[in-house]
């Protein structure tokens, strides 16, 4: 059984801590990807991101490949873990 969700993440325009870029929830100060929100093969991890957080893409069932930019210096525990049938 695949683990998935259908939630939509919306960030208030006044929120200074988080932002959404290319379907990714990103913490502004640390440049860490917290989680995906409908990330697909066409999505791009921005070059200014330096870390991919623990289980960041755990629910990402919409992509089969990802290009990790050279700016990434840390990939968290189970960042790309998926449970398939």
C-alpha positions in Angstrom: 0.0 0.0 0.0 1.4 3.4 -1.0 1.4 6.1 1.6 -0.1 9.2 0.1 -2.1 12.3 0.9 -4.2 14.8 -0.9 -3.6 17.9 1.3 -2.9 21.3 -0.1 -0.4 23.4 1.7 -1.0 27.2 1.5 1.4 29.7 3.0 0.1 33.1 4.1 1.7 35.9 2.2 2.7 37.5 5.5 4.5 34.3 6.7 8.3 35.1 7.0 9.4 31.6 8.0 8.1 29.4 5.2 7.5 29.7 1.5 6.3 27.4 -1.4 8.6 27.0 -4.5 7.8 24.5 -7.2 5.5 22.6 -4.9 8.1 22.4 -2.1 7.6 23.7 1.4 10.8 25.5 2.2 12.1 27.1 5.5 13.5 30.5 4.5 16.3 30.9 7.0 17.8 27.4 6.7 16.9 26.7 3.0 15.7 23.2 4.0 13.0 21.4 2.0 10.4 20.4 4.7 8.0 18.4 2.4 6.7 18.2 -1.1 3.2 19.2 -2.2 2.5 17.6 -5.6 6.2 17.5 -6.7 6.4 16.0 -10.2 9.1 15.1 -12.7 8.8 18.6 -14.2 9.4 20.3 -10.8 12.8 21.7 -10.0 14.7 21.9 -6.7 15.9 25.5 -6.6 19.7 26.0 -6.7 19.7 28.0 -3.5 18.4 25.1 -1.4 21.1 23.5 0.8 19.3 20.7 2.7 16.6 18.1 2.0 14.9 17.4 5.3 14.1 14.0 6.9 11.2 12.3 5.0 10.8 15.4 2.8 9.6 13.4 -0.2 8.0 10.6 1.7 4.5 11.2 0.2 5.8 12.1 -3.3 4.2 9.6 -5.6 4.1 11.8 -8.6 7.7 11.6 -9.7 10.2 8.9 -10.8 13.4 11.0 -10.9 14.8 14.1 -9.4 17.9 16.2 -10.1 19.7 17.2 -6.9 21.5 20.6 -7.5 25.1 21.0 -6.4 24.0 23.4 -3.6 22.6 20.4 -1.6 25.0 19.5 1.2 22.7 17.3 3.3 20.0 14.7 2.5 17.9 13.8 5.5 17.0 10.3 6.8 14.4 8.6 4.6 14.2 11.7 2.4 13.0 9.7 -0.6 11.5 6.7 1.2 8.3 5.2 -0.4 6.3 2.2 0.6 5.0 0.4 -2.5 2.5 -2.3 -2.7 
